[in-house]
Amino acid sequence: MAFRHPSLAAWAVLFLVPLVPAGAARASVPDRAAWDLPAGSVETSLRRLAEGAGLPLAVRPDDVAGRTAAAVTGAVTLEEALRRLCGPLALDCRVASGGILVSRVALAAPAAVSPPPSVLPVEPLDAPEVIVTGRRGVLPLSRLDLSYSLSVQSNATLRGVPLSDGGAALLTAIPGVWADTSAGVAANTMRVRGMPLDGYNGVAVLEDGLPVQQDSSLPWADVDQYFRLDETVDRVEYVRGGPSSVFASNAVGGTLNLITRAPAQPAQVAALTVSDRGLRRFDGYVGGPLGTDGAGDGAAGGGWSAALGGYWSRNAGVRDHVSDLDGGQVRLSLAHALPTGTLRFNVRRQDDATFNTSSMPLLSTADGVTGVPGFDPLYGSWFGSDLRTLTLKDGNGSRQVPFGHNNVNRLTAGTMLWDQDVDEDTRLAVKARLRRSDTWRYSIASSGAAMTAGDMLATLWPQVAAAYPGADGTTLRYAKPQAGDGPIALDSLVARVAPTEADIGISEAILDVSLSGRRLLWGQAHDLTAGLYAAGDRMDYHRHIASALVQARSQGRLLDVIAVDAAGRVLGQVTDGGVLNENATYEHTAGDTGALALYLADEWQLAPDWRLDLGVRQERQAFSGVVEGVQTVDVGGAAALADNAVAQGTGQYQGFGRRYDATAASAGLSWRVAEDTGLFLRGTRTFRDPGIGSFRNTVTPDGLVVQRVSQAELGVSHETVATAAYATLFWNDFDNISFGDQYTDAFGALVRRRLNAQARTVGVELEGSWRPLEPLSVSATATLQDPRFAHYVFHDTLDDGGQAIRSFDGNLPRRIPRVMTSLRPQLTLADGAVSLEADWRFLGRRYGDDANTLALPAVHLLGATLTLRPREGVEVIVRGSNLTNALAIMQGDANAGEIVASRNGGLVTARALPGRAVEVTLRLSR
């Protein structure tokens, strides 16, 4: 890989060279020396010790201020002298890289003031857990010393997440993130810090530091389909912006890292969950050392540890569905404690079917958005007996498509994690993963706004008149008649839907190797990291999209359009069993993607209270593949028009190939203002590469360029025993957002082109917790942001065929609220035996389209969690979501009208959060 920046090679040499002379620098220090250090200030003793050894000293004054050390006398080694001075004071003092480095050892808060583990979602980072996301340095840091914004969710916090909400529920309480859980367990979408990137395109989702899926551009292969919360996940860390782009690909908005349990920690857990919406789920976990050796404990003595965990569930989702969906996952983990490191393996198998819903018909008026008659926006869905299975045709004959299966995922992933201390100041980390996933997506997506049956027949009449010259009119009938069916009123609502089937197979290999070490350079301490990242995947993708006509009601009934003559005799049908087109769209793409990146980082202790961290990532991505040609064929007879123009593959393929090089760089400056307060300033220039998903139906997609992003952050952190407060002012600027434009030129020719817009956001994120009384704690988040488009100008065709220039400059990007807040008070009684937490969220008004014509009203959401602990190791957890049954419209029609929303007067299509659901879990642990 040829890098365009020669300075990267120089930086790599700067990192590697100090590894060699470290031992040489200590050659002049005698094995033993006669020390005479009286009891007193530890800072004075350390300075005298360093002077006597002829070594520089790197120490933060705040770490040693006011601390008294015992006397050290006699002929002992330098290491022993440091141990006697620092050990009793919880200081880490060691000789490294030709100097003496001093840092605090992370300690848990005193038991008298430490709240129960589930009380504060915002947990101080001086706890024993070491933050591993957003940096690779060796030296543990307090959150007050970080130069980026971080949110942490502990294992206790994760137990309060409703299991029906899936992975997106992890993000709903994180400031700066708009996360939508309305689709179901998987295939949800999100927006981060006002960035106009849908889904997880702006966030890297990791498991133990490796991507759950490298390429987030693959259509219908959303990354949240491939991870599930269960007892094998220990905690979650989310880095908001900051250095994410240095350590992960396409992480312009942040990094979500799921950290799994260490097998060496003995634990046994069993949990049973049921809900009022039909959920039945069992979770289990067992782990610990497999045995002991002569050194004692199996983990500590270098033995093996193992863990087995996972879940199984049967659940159709909160919305009404034609059948239950079941499945789960299992993870086997092995760990071996090496003399100076740890080797871990785990294998995860996921095999489940989950509910997924699309947009639904709604009525938008000046007073807000409501459901239409017959379609329950809180519990309804398209899925009913008529849409459980559809018979569709192509040139190969008929096939039965099980749309009632919804969203089927099968994944096998094997991971290796090897952390090794090369010496006392240098750590090698090797991470590797192999994965194979197969996904079958069956969706019933809305296709435009609903209309009356009479209007629908009118729109179809020209097609009927051309196909059946003797036709005098049309009529509607149920495609699958049921007892008690009556005539279909012409003023009843009907809708076109797009039954879509997609299958995606992905094989992937990922490797990340990094070397980190603490060094003294030019008399100052540096925490240096050099890393190499490589990934490759192979994808095979098929998608078929049909068109069907249904009643606009929950569990919609399929409708046939019949052509009749003046006497009422049937001449033919537009539809075939309710299907308007057996296959309107066909896509087949197969290809390979490769990514190679070098990243370098330096955490530089400029002064006792000042730290500068720098990072750069140079990445090359290349992909190649083939796209199958598409033809339109007539595969049926004269009985129906639905099979006259069916899209299918030609068996002929065109090849494609692209390569992109890009650089991300980030620099952060942190200042420890006081023992309980820290400030940071950060600037980032990053990118997002195109993906192979852009080639799903063409080998020459327009506007395929690297997306460039500039970011700036200013943050403050404050922590005391009773309070924690964090604020981040952020700004980001997207240089090029691709969108389509088409118009007729002066000669009457149709011109199609891709243009680039800009988007800028400025905002502030607030996060904090407060414990005013021993039994009461309150945590809260807030996001205030102003995202705006710029240079978003294109041609628009008017109803009369004319054209006009339209501008969306100053508009809000779709789905992004300007205000988001959350408040979570918690009351803990009876020494932790009873805990009650409320969760109130407010989402400000958003728009469902870039034109800002479809306003999505602001909404208040209320949830609650009650936890009972009648005895040690026993928990009863009751979770309630959307307790007030609020109609929370989350997004517009994702399949038609994201630039300008599709509507029919007040009739629109959009997606809403489901209604109230209550889950009860009995959890036993020891």
Beta strands, then each sheet from edge to edge (+ up, - down):
strand 1: 33-37
strand 2: 40-41
strand 3: 57-58
strand 4: 68-69
strand 5: 72-76
strand 6: 91-96
strand 7: 99-104
strand 8: 149-153
strand 9: 177-180
strand 10: 189-192
strand 11: 203-207
strand 12: 210-211
strand 13: 233-240
strand 14: 254-260
strand 15: 267-275
strand 16: 280-289
strand 17: 304-314
strand 18: 326-338
strand 19: 341-354
strand 20: 360-365
strand 21: 368-371
strand 22: 390-394
strand 23: 397-401
strand 24: 407-423
strand 25: 426-446
strand 26: 451-452
strand 27: 473-478
strand 28: 493-521
strand 29: 524-551
strand 30: 559-564
strand 31: 570-573
strand 32: 579-607
strand 33: 610-633
strand 34: 646-674
strand 35: 677-688
strand 36: 707-719
strand 37: 723-744
strand 38: 750-773
strand 39: 776-790
strand 40: 793-797
strand 41: 803-807
strand 42: 819-829
strand 43: 834-843
strand 44: 846-847
strand 45: 855-856
strand 46: 859-871
strand 47: 874-881
strand 48: 889-892
strand 49: 903-904
strand 50: 907-912
strand 51: 917-925
sheet 1: 1+ 5-
sheet 2: 2+ 4-
sheet 3: 3+ 7+ 6-
sheet 4: 8+ 13- 14+ 11+ 12-
sheet 5: 9+ 10-
sheet 6: 26+ 28- 25+ 24- 19+ 18- 17+ 16- 15+ 51- 47+ 46- 43+ 42- 39+ 38- 37+ 36- 35+ 34- 33+ 32- 29+
sheet 7: 21+ 20- 50+ 48-
sheet 8: 21+ 20- 50+ 49-
sheet 9: 22+ 23-
sheet 10: 27+ 30- 31+
sheet 11: 40+ 41-
sheet 12: 44+ 45-
end
